Structures are given as structure tokens and as C-alpha cells.
Amino acid sequence: MSIKRLAEEQRLSGAVVAGGMIWLAGQVADDSSLDTEGQTADILAQIDALLAEAGTTKAALVSVTCILTDIKDAPAMNRAWDKWLDTANKPARMTIEGKLVDPAWKVEITGVALAPR
């Protein structure tokens, strides 16, 4: 089995392609000064870029997990999500509240997608 690591950083890879799947690391906004909707849009653009690097699109997403530091921000996150979502290929999704490493981050998103053959 081959493993391909994408967008490698000091402690992690932004995504790993293995076993026919693409495993996304938790993605956070590059610009943490944005509000929740802005951070979500930033993250979703990063996800698009990682999936493109892996040779696919958001249509291949199977599952997504969204973590919000304040669950009351779900409507703001959903505004960005709804603009981005491929409505013909909706992934399973879970949204939870939790603390993130950097207090400026309002949202973190991870997911799993089917890798191209």
C-alpha cells in the first residue's frame, strides 16, 4: 500500500492519501482575525486546495467534522458552508463545540474523502 502526504508541516501533513481515501488534518483559518463565517470560508478554500492537490474535489468528501469554540456560532459557520457546499454531493457532517489550541481560532474542520483511482 502506498501513502502520499500532502502539505507537510513540522508536526503533521495537511492531508494523507492512503487506502483509497484522503484523510484531512484539522484545518484552521490562515487569518484568525476573521469572524466565524470568514474563518469557515478560509478553511473551506484550504480544503478545496488540498483536495485539488490530491486530484479530486469536494464532491468526493464522505465525512466532515466541524469544531466550533462556541456552538452559538453555528449559523455563521453554516452561511459559509451553504455557499461552498456541492448540494449534489453532500457529505455526512457532524458539528461539535470544543476548545481549540489557539484562542483566536473560532472553527476547525477535518474530513475524509474518496481518493481518485
FILUMGU-315306 format. One record per residue: x, y, z of N, C-alpha, C in turn. Coordinates in steps of 0.02 Angstrom, whole numbers, plus 32768, in hexadecimal, padded with zeros to 4 digits. Layout:
BEGIN
XYZXYZXYZ/...
% end
This chain:
BEGIN
802A7FC58000800080008000802C803E8000/801A806F7FD8804180AD7FD7801E80E28002/8047810E801D802F81468044804D81858026/802281B68019803981F67FFE8025822D8030/805782558044804A828A8073804C82CE804F/801A82F7805C80138337803B801A8370806E/803483A88057803A83E58081805A83D580C4/809483B580C280B683A3810080CF83E08125/80C683DF816780DE84138194810B83F281C8/811F841881F9814D83FD822B813083C18250/80F183C4826480D4838F828E809F8364826C/808C8376822F80558352820F8054835C81C4/802B833581A4801D833F815D7FD7835D8158/7FCD838981287F8B83A7811F7F5883738109/7F6F834180E57F45830980D07F7282CD80C3/7F54829280CA7F78825480BC7F4A822A808F/7F67821280587F4281E7802A7F5A81A08036/7F2D8174804A7F3E812E80597EFF81048057/7F0680C780417ECE809880427E9180B0801B/7E9C80D57FE57E6580ED7FBC7E3F81287FD9/7E5A814480107E39817C80317E6981B7803A/7E4E81F280437E74822E80537E5F82448099/7E8E824680C67E818258810C7E9B829F8117/7E6F82CD81247E818313812F7E93831F8178/7ECA834281847ED9835981C77EA6838F81D9/7EA1839F82187E7683D7822C7E908416820D/7E66843981E97E78847781C67E5D84B281ED/7E8884E481F77E74852282187E83855D81EA/7E64859581F87E6B85D081CD7EB385EB81CE/7EC985FF81937F0A8621818E7F06866681AE/7ECB868581AB7EC086C781C87E9086C18203/7EAC86BC823F7E8386B1827B7E6086F18292/7E6B872A82707E47876782837E0187698265/7DF2873B82387DB0873882197D7B871F824A/7D3C872F823C7D05871482647CFB86CA8251/7CCC86AA82717CC1866282667CB08653821D/7C86867B81FE7C75866F81B87CB28676818C/7CDB86AA81987D1886B581727D4B867E817C/7D54866881BB7D83863281C87D6C85F281A6/7D2B85E581A77D1185A981867D1E85AB813B/7D1185E4811C7D1E85EB80D47D6785E080C4/7D9385FB80EE7DDC85F280E67DEE85A880E9/7DD38585811A7DE1853E81237DC7851580E8/7D8B852480D27D6E84FF809A7D978509805A/7DB3854480507DE0854F80177E1F8525801E/7E38851E805B7E7384F380677E6284AA8058/7E268495806B7E118450805D7E0C84468012/7DF084767FEE7DEE84717FA47E3484687F88/7E64848F7FA17EA9848C7F887EC984487F98/7EBF842E7FD47EDB83EC7FE57EBC83B57FBA/7E7B83B87FB17E5A83857F877E72838A7F3F/7E7C83C77F267E9683CF7EE27EDD83B27EDD/7F0583BE7F107F4983A27F107F4783557F0F/7F1483397F2F7F0B82F07F2F7EEA82D77EEF/7ED483057EC47EB782F27E847E6C82EA7E84/7E4A830B7EB37E0183047EB67DE183467ECC/7DA183437EDD7D7B837E7EF27D51836E7F2F/7D2E83A07F477D0283977F827CCA83657F74/7CBC83567F357C8A83247F257C9D82DF7F3F/7CDF82D57F4C7CF782957F657CF682907FB2/7CE382C77FD47CE182C4801D7CAC82928034/7CC0826880637C94823680807C7A824E80C4/7CA6826B80EC7C96827E81307CBC82BD8143/7C9C82EA81687CBB8328817F7CA9833281C8/7CDA834881F07CCE835B82357CE283A3823E/7CB483CB825A7CC0841282677CC1841C82B3/7CF5843E82CB7CFA844E83127CF584998319/7CC684B083417CBD84F7834F7CCF85058398/7CF0853D83A57CFF854E83EA7CC08564840F/7C8E857B83EA7C4E858E84077C17857683D8/7BF1854583EE7BBE852683C37B8A855A83AC/7B85859283CE7B5885C783B87B6D85E58376/7BAB85D883617BC485F183207BB285C382E6/7B8B858E82F37B78855F82BE7B5585828283/7B2785B1828F7B0885D382557B3B85F78229/7B6C861782477BA0863A82207BC9860881F8/7BDC85D082187C01859C81F57BD7858181BB/7B98857681C87B6C855981957B6285888159/7B6585CA81647B6085F8812B7B9985EC80FA/7BD685E681137C1085D880E87C0A859280CA/7BF7856280F37BF0851D80DD7BBE851980A3/7B84853880AC7B4F853480797B6485538037/7B8D858880397BA685A67FFB7BD785777FD7/7BFB854F7FFE7C3185247FE47C1984DF7FD0/7BE784C57FF17BD084807FEB7BBC846E7FA3/7BD384337F8E7BBC84157F4F7B7C83F07F61/7B43840F7F537B0383F37F6B7AF183B07F4A/7B12839F7F147B06835E7EF47B3083277F15/7B60833B7F3F7B8E830A7F5E7B9C831D7FA7/7B69831D7FD07B70833180167B9282FB803E/7BC7830C80647BE682DA808F7BBD82D280D0/7BC9829C80F37BB1829781387BD682CD815F/7BB482EB81917BD5832181B67BC1832081FF/7BF1833082297BE4833882717C01837B8286/7BDE839F82B17BF783DF82CC7BF483DB8317/7C2D83EA83377C3283E783807C538426839A/7C4D843183DB7C6F846883FC7CAC844C8421/7CE38471841D7D1F845B84417D5384938442/7D82848E84707DB984BD84737DEB84AC843C/7E0884E1841E7E3B84D883EB7E7E84F18407/7EB584DD83E97EF784EC84027F0385378407/7EF0855D83D47EF985A683D47EB685C683E4/7EB285EF84187E72860E842A7E55863C83F3/7E7D865183C37E65867B838C7E3F86528358/7E4A861183577E2685E783277DDF85DD8340/7DB085E583147D6985DC83247D4D859A830A/7D70857E82D87D58854182B87D938518829E/7D8C84D682A07DBC84A882827D938473825E/7DA9846082227D84842F81FB7DB383F981E2/7D9D83BB81E77DC1838281CC7D91835781A4/7DAC832A817C7D7F830081557DA482C68134/7D7D829C81157D96826280F17D74826280AC/7D9C825780787D82825680337D9A82168010/7D7782037FDD7D8B81CB7FB37DC281E37F84/7DF981BF7F827E3181D17F567E2181BB7F0E/7E3B81E07EDD7E3081CC7E987E57818C7E89/7E3F81667E5A7E6281287E487E9581357E12/
% end
